Each structure stands twice: as C-alpha cells, then as structure tokens.
Amino acid sequence: FQADEVYVGTPEERAAQGKGDEESVASHLGTHGVINAPVGGHDGEFLAIGHTYSERRAKLMGTIKELRGYIQTAESADDKALYESKLRKEILALNKLNKDEEADPEA
C-alpha cells in the first residue's frame, strides 16, 4: 500500500491544479431540516424568528416527507436507521411547534 499522496497528490499539488479541498462537507440532515441540501432545507433561525406557525409547520412537513422518501430508498440498514432517527427528531420538533402555537395567545 502507498500513501494517498502518491495517487492524488499533496494538498499543495491539488491546489495548484485547481483541485483543492472542498470548502465544507456537511451532513445533509440535521435536526429541524435538511441542511445544505438542494431540496426544501431550512435551519433553526427560520424556525425561530419571523415566520408564522404555518410557514414553520410547512417546512417541517416538507422535511418529514423528504426523510420518508430517504427511508424508502435507503441503501443500507445503517442509512435507514439514520433517516429514521432524523425523522423522529423532526416529528418531535413538529409536536413542539404545535404545542407552542397552542400556548401562544397571539396565534
């Protein structure tokens, strides 16, 4: 076996060829949404500030729907378990949002 640098080059060599490291490699899934994903992602700031309960609920429901699709097409048991775990967290967030709305006298 040989070091990776033999096959892909050193970081300096890759940068010189325009093949530098990616800025970030983020997980696509996170609590309260699909993060850095091209489809329907949202973040905690969206859920917390300046949006109606209906808008926040729609974002959560979109993520839940997306996760259910990922579960159906998961390629491994580990992937499926990860998506199911994320789905449970999104459902908990949705339940919390519903309770917050019920307790909000301005809603």
C-alpha positions in Angstrom: 0.0 0.0 0.0 1.1 3.6 -0.7 0.2 6.9 0.9 -2.8 8.8 -0.6 -0.4 11.5 -1.9 1.0 9.0 -4.4 -2.4 8.8 -6.0 -4.0 12.2 -5.5 -1.0 14.4 -4.7 -0.3 16.6 -1.8 -2.7 19.4 -0.8 -0.4 21.9 -2.4 -0.2 20.0 -5.7 -4.0 19.6 -5.8 -4.5 23.3 -5.1 -2.0 24.2 -7.9 -4.0 22.1 -10.3 -7.3 23.7 -9.2 -8.3 20.5 -7.4 -8.2 21.9 -3.8 -10.1 20.5 -0.9 -13.9 21.3 -0.8 -14.9 24.2 1.4 -17.0 22.0 3.6 -18.5 18.6 3.5 -21.7 19.0 5.6 -24.2 16.4 6.5 -27.4 16.7 4.6 -29.6 16.0 7.6 -29.9 17.8 10.8 -32.5 18.5 13.4 -35.1 20.9 12.0 -34.4 20.1 8.5 -32.2 19.1 5.7 -29.1 21.3 5.9 -27.2 22.4 2.9 -29.4 20.3 0.7 -30.8 21.4 -2.6 -34.4 20.5 -1.7 -36.6 22.1 0.9 -33.9 22.7 3.5 -34.4 25.0 6.5 -32.5 25.9 9.6 -33.1 26.8 13.2 -33.2 30.5 12.5 -36.0 30.0 10.1 -37.9 28.1 12.7 -37.3 30.6 15.4 -37.7 34.1 14.1 -40.2 36.0 11.9 -42.2 33.2 10.3 -45.7 32.1 11.0 -46.5 28.9 12.7 -48.0 27.7 9.3 -44.8 28.6 7.5 -42.7 26.8 10.0 -45.0 23.8 10.0 -44.9 23.6 6.2 -41.1 23.5 6.3 -41.1 20.7 8.9 -43.7 18.7 7.0 -41.6 19.1 3.8 -38.6 17.7 5.6 -40.6 14.9 7.1 -41.9 13.9 3.6 -38.3 14.0 2.3 -37.0 11.9 5.1 -39.7 9.3 4.5 -38.6 9.1 0.9 -35.0 8.6 2.0 -36.1 5.8 4.3 -37.8 4.0 1.5 -34.8 4.2 -0.8 -32.1 3.7 1.8 -29.3 1.5 0.5 -28.3 0.1 3.9 -29.7 -0.7 7.3 -27.4 1.9 8.8 -28.7 4.6 6.4 -32.3 3.6 7.1 -31.7 3.8 10.8 -30.1 7.3 10.5 -33.0 8.6 8.5 -35.5 7.1 10.9 -33.7 8.8 13.8 -33.8 12.1 12.0 -37.5 11.6 11.2 -38.2 11.1 14.9 -36.4 14.4 15.7 -38.4 16.2 13.1 -41.7 14.8 14.4 -40.7 15.9 17.9 -39.9 19.4 16.5 -43.3 19.4 14.9 -45.1 18.4 18.1 -43.2 21.2 20.0 -44.2 23.7 17.3 -47.9 22.6 17.7 -47.7 23.0 21.5 -46.0 26.4 21.2 -48.8 27.5 18.9 -51.5 26.3 21.3 -49.8 28.2 24.1 -49.3 31.4 22.1 -52.2 33.8 22.9 -51.4 35.7 19.6 -51.7 32.7 17.4 
